[in-house]
Amino acid sequence: MKRGLVSITFRNLSCEEIIAQCVRNGLEYIEWGGDVHIPAGNLGRAAEVRKLCADAGLVPVGYGSYYNAAADISGFLPVLSTAAALGARYVRIWAGNKCEYDRRIADNIAACVALAAPFGLAVTLECHRWTMTEDPDIAAALASGTGCKLHFQPNPDIPFERNLYALRTSLPYLCSCHVFAWDKGPAGVKGGDVRLPLSAKRDDWRQYIDLAPDAYYLLEFVKDNSIAQLAEDAAVLKAFERGTDPCIKPGDGQR
């Protein structure tokens, strides 16, 4: 298991401050967000952050883009060049805006995978509510059919057992897990989830990690957007052991 942080957890902090928090809390990997910290197309800033990470002994493992495969494939090109300049190992994209399978979107995902391959980049889909990957069976079919990888994250709208099934289904394609502790919010309120300390879901995450010990585990969306909570959650995460890199094939080495 490799511990890290998703930078959008603290959109109010600079890249330099994000790096400092990771060093302070023993988080070695960062998934950089493409909305605030490193906007798509800003290759200069991507290269700067790559060097800042290297100087701090951190790995800019992923680029969390906001390209949606429901859009024209041309929108992926600046995302790809930015991820490459950052030195990322994967680039996250989105699978539409509805739960039903859409062949056109699947074709776009496959095209993204093909474009990213010469750069040594994996393309990943976040298993997210309100997209095609909400259904774990559709998510696995997309990964199998397009060559992409998957991000797991628990869906607070469903029971733990269903989330465990979702993770188990994604295992052949799993790249990383977004780590947070949420309870379902008020009925009918989209995005009204209740954030908790990670310790409140410790037993859930212990089972997730036991099932997939080799993934990246990246903290995201801590309670109250609190730096103190990040430190507490990072300490919980540190209790679990590390594995091997799922995004690099044997013999490929580290980039």
N, C-alpha and C positions, 0 to 999 in steps of 0.2 A: 504494500500500500504506500502510495506517495501522497503527501499532504500538501495542500495549497489553498489558494484563495481565488475567487472570482472577483475581479476588480470592481464590478458594478455594485458590489456589496456596499461600497463607499463612493458613490458618484461625486460626493462633495470633496473628496481628497484628491490631491494631485498624484501623478504617477510616482513621483519621488516619495510622497508620504505613504502610498500603498506599499512600495518596496520596503520602506523602513518598518512598517507594521509586520510585513512578512518575515523580515529578518528577526525582529523582536520576538515573534511568536513561533519561530521554527517552522515556518511554512515555505517550502522550497520551490513551489510551482505556482505560476500565476496564469490564469486565463484572463486576457485583457479584453475589455469591452470595446466595441466599435462605435458606441454612441457618444461617449464623453471623452474617455481617456485616449483612444487612438482612432479617430474617425477614418473611415475608409478613404483611401487616396492620399492620406498624409504620410507619405513614405519617409520623409525626413524625421518626423516624430517617431515613427515605428522603429527606425534605425537607432535613434537616440535611446529609446526605451530598451531596445535589445542590448545596447552597451551598458546601460545602467543596471540591468538585470545581471549581466555577466560580471560586472565589477562587484556586485553584491553577492555573487555566488548563487543566484537564482536562475530558474529556467522559465522563459516565457512560453509555456507549453502550448497554450491555445489562443486563438483569436476568436472571440465571441461576436460574430458579425450579426447584423440585422437584415441580411439578405434573405428574402423569402422566395423559395423556389416556385411560388405561384407567379412571380414576376418574370420579366424577360431575362434571359441568361446573361445579357450584356451587363446587368447590374452586379453580377458576380465578379467581373473582371477587376475592378478596383479593390474589392475585398480580397481577392487572391493575391494581388501584388502587395497589398499591405501586410497580409499574413506572412508572405515570403520575406519581406523586409524586416519584419519583427523576429524572424527565426522561429516561428511557431511550428509545432508538430501537427497540429490539426486546426481546422477552421470550422466553426459552428455555423450552420445555416438553419432555416426554418422550413417546415413542411406544410405550407398552406395555412389557411385560417378556418378550416373545418375538419371534422373527424373522419369524414368519408374518404375512401381511397379515390385518388384522382390520377389517371394515367399520365396526363400532361405534366403534372408536378413531378411524378416519378421519373419521367424522361429528363426533366430539367436537373433533377438530383444526380442522375447518371452522368449527364453532361458536365456537371460541376466536378464530379469525381474524376472524370477523364481529364479535365483541364488542370486539376490540382496535382495529378500524378507526377508530371515531369518536375514539379517543385519539391517532391518528397513529402507532400502534405496529405494527410487524411482529411476527408470531409465528414463531419459528424452532424447528426440530427439530435436535437434535444427532445427527449420524451416528455412532451408538454401538453397540458390540457388545451383544448380548443384548437388543436392541430391534428393532422393525420396520425401523428405518433401517440395520441392519447390512448389508442387501442394498441396494447403490446403486440398483438398478433400482426396488425398492419405494420407496426414499426419494424418488426423482425422481417416481414416480407419485403419491405422497402430496402432494408439493409442487404438482404440476400440478393435482391434483384438488381440493385444499383451499385453495390460495392462500397457503400458508405458505412460509417460506424455510428454508434449510438451513445448518447449521454443518458444515464438514468437519473431520475430524481423522483422522490415519492410524491404522489398525488394526494393531497389532504382530503379530497372528496371521497376517497375509497378506503376500505379497511386495509390494515397492514398486510393481511394474507394476499390480497389482490396486488398490492405493491410488490410483495416478495415474488409473486408469479411474474409480474412485469420484469423484474430484474432477472429472474431465472431465464425468461424467454429471450432477453437481450444478450445473454452471456456470450454467444459466439461472435457478437459484433461490438461488444462493450469497449468503450474507450475511457470514459470517466463518469464520475457520479458527482452531482451537485448536492452538497451536504447542508441540510437545514432541518429545523424542527418546527413544523406548523401544525396547528389544528384547524379543522374546517371552520370557516366563518359563518355568519348568519345565512340562513337559507335564502337563495335568490340573489345574493349579493356577490357579483363577480369580483374577485380580487380582494375579498374581505377576510382573508385568512388571518389567524391569530398566531403571531410569532412567539416561540418559546425558547428558553435556553436549550442547547443541544442535549444537555444532561437529561432533559425530560423525555427524550426519545432514545436514550442510550441503548436500551435493550433492542429496539428496532435496528439501530445502526450496527450494533454488534452482529446481528444476524445478516444484514446486508454485506458487511465486510467479510464475514466468514464465507459467504457465498461467492464473493468476487474480490479476493484479496489483492489482485494484481492491478486494479484500476487506479486512476488518479482520483483522490477524494478531495474535492475543492469546496471549502466553506463558502456559503452564499447567504445573503439576507439575514444577518443576525438580529436578534431581538433589540428593538429600539434604535437600530443603526448605531450601536454603541461600541466604541473601541474596547471598553472594559469587557463587554460581552464577547467580543472576538477573542480576547485573551483566554477567557473561560472556556469557550467552545474549542479553541485550538488545543487547550490542555486535555479536554475530553478526547479529541481526535488522536492526540499523541499516544494514547494508551494502546492503540492498535498497531500491529506489526506491518512491515513493508513487504512488497513483492517485486515483481519484474515489470518492465515497461510494456504495455499492451499495444503501443502504437509503433514500435520499432521491431522489425523482423530480426531474428538471429543473424548476426553477421553484418547488419547495417551500421551498427555503431551509433554514437550520439552525435547529433548535429548541433 
